[in-house]
Amino acid sequence: LGPKTIIIPEETDLHQNYPNPFNPSTTIKYDIGLMDGLEQRVSVNVYNILGQHVTTLVNSANQVGQFYVKWDGSDKYGEMLPSGVYFVQLKTGSGVIKNKKMMLIK
């Protein structure tokens, strides 16, 4: 792979965050695949163990490719969340829904 190599994933996928468990922040990688169309409406949301919406990390139209988003353990109001298990969810306009479990440790 050279400096001009472009990675085009075939399928839309959500990868495990890293590091996990994390403190103070974690990186979430997701792919928007060619099989689902050249452009997708994408949302990446975080939920707590009770299924309550905590924050939205991404809400936009993404073209095919690999993307990264960082989460600092805060909610939609900027308040730091307590230690615990959280879920990240990738949802696309084509109906793909993927979930991963994350652990925040203080």
N, C-alpha and C positions, 0 to 999 in steps of 0.2 A: 504494500500500500504506500503510494507516494503522497506528496503534499497536495496534489490535486484530486485525490481519490474521493469520490462521493459515495456514501453508503446509502443505498435505497432499500429499505426493508420491504419484504413481500407482504407481511401481515402486520396489523396493528397490534401492539403489545405494550404491557406495563411491566417494567423490570422491578426487581426488589430494590428498595432504597438502600443507600449506603452512606455512612455506616449505619448499622442496625444491630443493637440498640444505639441511640444517638444522644448526644448532648454537646454543643448547643444547637447544631443544625444538621440536616441531612439532605442528600441530593437524590432526586427522583428522576429516573430516565424512562422515557416512553418513545415508542416508535409509531409513526403513522405510515401504514403500509400502502403499497401501490395497488393491492387487490381491492381496497376499499374506495378508490377514486383518488384523483390528483389533489383534491383539497377537501378537508373535513372540518366541520365545526367540532371543536374539542373543548372539553372541560375536565379539569383535574381538581377534585375536591377532597377535603380531609374530614373525617367523621370520628367521633369518640366511640367508646365501647358500647354506649347506649344507642348508637345510630344517629345521634344528633349532629347536624352540620356544624363544623368548627370554622372552616375557612375555605375560600376558593383560591387556588394557586394559578390556574389557567382558565380562561374563558375567551377563546378566540378561534379564528380560522387558521389552521395549520396546513401547509403543503406536505407532501411526502417527505419523510426523513426522520432522523433521530433528534430528540429534544431533551433538554435537561431543565429542571426547575428545582430551586433550593427552598427548603422550608425551615424556618428558625424556631418552630415550636410555639408560635403565637397564634391566637385566634383572629377572627376578622376585625376585632377592635384593637389589635396590637397588644393584647394582654398575654403574658406568658402562661402557658398551660401547665398543669401539674404532671408529674410522672405518671405514666400509664401506657396502655395500648391504644393505638389510633389506627384508622384504616384510610388508605389513599385509594381513590376511585378515579379511573379514566373512563370517560364516556364520550362517544363520537356520534355525529349526526347520522351515521350509517347503522347505528344500533349496537355497536360494540361496547361492552361494559366489562372492565377488568378491575379487580381489587387486590390489594396487598396489605398485609399487616405490618405496622411499624411500632417500635417501642421507644418512648421518650423516657430517659432516666436523668434525674436531677442530682 
